[in-house]
Structures are given as C-alpha cells and as structure tokens.
C-alpha cells in the first residue's frame, strides 16, 4: 500500500495553519471593503493588503473591491490605494507586486441602501470569479459604523452575496465597536447571525493580531518556568494598562458617544485579561482556545462599591513632553459639557480556583505620560525576610511585565545584592526585547488578521459569546458612572486623575509607572 496521501487527504503545508515552518498562503479569493474611504482603510487595511501581497501570501488573482459613495473609476480607486500604500506600507514598494495587485482593484459606487449598486456588486464578483479565478470565495469587510451593519447585511442577503456556490465560501469581517452595551451587541449578533453562520463571522480586535499578545500563550504554555507561580498562591495582583499620549484629535465626534471604557476596556483589555487568566487549552484549535477564554469571562465580574474600585477622568490642557497641548474641552468638535471619560480604571475579580482573591486592575486613557501597553503580574512579598528593613528599603515586589507596545518584550523585576561590603538589596530588571532577540520584523496586526480570515483561521477573533460577556462585565460600571456627573480632571502628560491613585491606595497598592 502506498504511503502517499490521496488527493482528497493531502494538505498543502504552505496553507496548513498548524505547520509554522512555512508561510501560509491564501487560496483563490477576493475581498469587498465597505468603508474603503475611511481612516482605518487608508492607514491600516490597504497597506496591510499590499504587504501581504509583497510577502507572497496572497494568490496571484487576489481581487479587492472597494464600495463607497465616491464616483471613482477603477483607475481612480487604484490611485487612491497606491497613495495609501506609498505612505503607510511596512514593506518596500515593489513595482511588479503593485502592478499585479492593481490588476485586481475594482470600485463600485453606491450607498448601503442602494439595491442597484449591490446588484452591480453581485455581477462584478461573478465576473471576477470568471476572469480572475477567485472561485466564488469572498470576504466582506465591514469597516463602517455599527448602525450600518443591518443595512449591509440586508443587502448582502437580498442580492444573494452571502450564499457561496458549492465548494466556495463567503465570510464577514467586522470592525469594532460591536455595539455600545450588552443589548445592542446582542441585537447586532442577531442581525449578523441571520445572514452568516457564526463560523463565517470574524470580529476584529486588532490587539489579538499583535505578536506580543500571541506571545502570552507562548510564554505561559511553552515554558515550565512560569506556570508554577501563575496563580493566586504567588500573584498579589495584575495590572493591565493601555496608555496613549495623544488626545481625541479628529475622532471627537465618535469618541463623544463611546468613551475610554467602551473604546478600549470592553474589547482590548478584557481580551488581554482572558489570555492571562485562562487555563491551558487542549490545543490551539480555535474552538479549544475560545472555550478557555469564555470560561474566564464568565467567571469575571466588577468589584463593588464602584465609587471606591473605579475611577474616570477627562484631560485638561498641559504639556506632552515639550509641547503644549489642549484640554478635551478645547478639542475641535467636542462638547465642553460632555461627561465622556478619556481615562477609565476599574477593578475586576476572576472567580476561579487559580485566581480567587487576586484583583485585576485595568486602566486606559488619553494624554497620559507616555504611549504604552503592558500586562504586569505583581507578586506577593516573601513570607519571611532574613534582611533588616534598612537592607531592603529599595526593594519592591517582584514582577513579570509583558510589554505589548511600543518596546515589545518581557521584563522580569527581582531583588539583587548591591555590590559592596554590605547586604543591601534593591530591584533589578532582566529584559527580553523582541527587536534584539529576533532578526525577523514583526508583521502588522492587520496583516495577520486579514490573512487568517482568508484562511478560515478564527483563533484570534472574538466570538459573539465573548463580545456579549465583555459587555456584561462593563455595563454595570458604565451605568453607575452615568449617575455620577462629570469625571475628575487630570492634566495632560500625567498618569490620570487623583481618583485612580486613591483607588489603589485603598488596597495598599499603587500603579506601575511604565
């Protein structure tokens, strides 16, 4: 009997998601991008698609269809894409790659309720299947506000675009925000679920596409070193921080209805919490990984009373480095009477055997001291110290810090003897840096996520259950804040309002200064 696999069993290793020795290449496919004229498409999505093509990870016949209200020809759309690529692409511009990608660029003019435009879109995709070899495989990327999801879903169903020919696939890729509370998220899930099966829906959380976020799983489960103390027996508390040094800028209109907690904590930071707190999955199969994250989110709840365990603020004018920057009330397009928070901090608990009694502190804000995202596990002090108080006066608590951005890596803080005749002990850092350890340049998060969507690899995409559970965690806090009037003020360039420090001081703890 031959040892060779039959043609039906053979798996191309270039497309095998579990064989990491070789790059994964998407099969015949195309993408329709709704919201192609938006900032996200121009700054992130279009450059990421070019970078994938430049790395040889897209098929030769890959086709990108832009859908929007501009009266562009295909050539004008190509000029727009080229400008975005030239400005933002991570990889060097390759004329041959660009010419090949340009051959598959098309544009359809219309709004989200235009039956005729969606009929033209359906005809175009059929034509591309014949001419470009896309084989009926199309991903519909919704880089649009959530209020338009229902209209687009309705049109895709009416025109039959959600139904793939036999042997082909259709998928929907959705950008956040996915709702503004639990009820709106559940309604959106119902709308999307009426048109696409859950297995065909890919909800984007771009943080999950970052190499350092994925490294959380490698750090925990590929090493024996960390797992024994990754629990409540040794960990005093966990801090998850996403700090930005920019203001709301041109997003004032959007931000006024969202705020820091909804914009960052509900998605990015709760996903980071789930990865830090979850149990080891049976495998990294999407279903197994999601099952462990869902267990964590179901066990997570906010700690009351919220007037003592949460904090929120709005930035005022101040100095960002050597630059004088305006306060929120002075930002163009922002209502000076708004109670929308630009800083949010809260305390959560995870009711599991591993984490019982360990508080998880989450914080995010704009116009803070620096741009940084990190996860810090801060450890309990030793039960006994054979050193005198004077010998350890500069010794803090041990910590493992996972730096997600910008200086990607892992830092370990521990005590060491100071050189000299005495026995003085102080903190030192052992620092692993991605850029120093690896010669490979990390791909952008959107490169990984777009490729995974084309390959039907959903491990890095939150499910509807994860989205709804995250809102259930956050909603009670946001509802409480709505009854509390204006947020505290904090000066731009600092690390948040005084209430955030008081929140920690009540439990004899303090925030890390990244």
Buried (B, 14 or more C-beta within 10 A) or exposed (E): EEEEEEEEEEEEEBBEBEEEEEEBBBBBBBBBBBBBBBEBBBBBBBBBBBBBBBBEBBBEBBBBBBBBEBEBEBEEBBEBBBEBBEEBBBBEEBEEBBEBBBEBBBBBBBEBEBEEBBBBBBEBBBEBBEEBBBBBBBBBBBBBEBEBBBBBBBBBBBBEBBEBEEEBBBBBBBBBBBBBBBEBBBBBBEBBEEBBEEEBBBBBBBBBBBBBBBBBBEBBBEEEEBEEBBBBEEBBBBBBBBBBBEBBEEBBEEBBEBBBBBBBBBBBBBBBBBBBBBBEBEEBBBEEBBBBBBBBBBBBBBBEEBEBBBBBBBBBBBEBEEEEBBBBBEBEEBEEEBBBBBBBBBBBBBEBEBBEEBBBBBBBBBBBBBEBBBBBBBBBEEEEEEBEEEBBEEBBBBBBBBBBBEBBBBBBBBBEEEEEEEEBBBBEEEBBEBEEEEEEEBBBBBBBBBBBBBBBBBBBBBBBBBBBBBBBBBBEBBEBBEEEEEBBBBBBBBBBBBBBBEBBEEBEBEBBEB
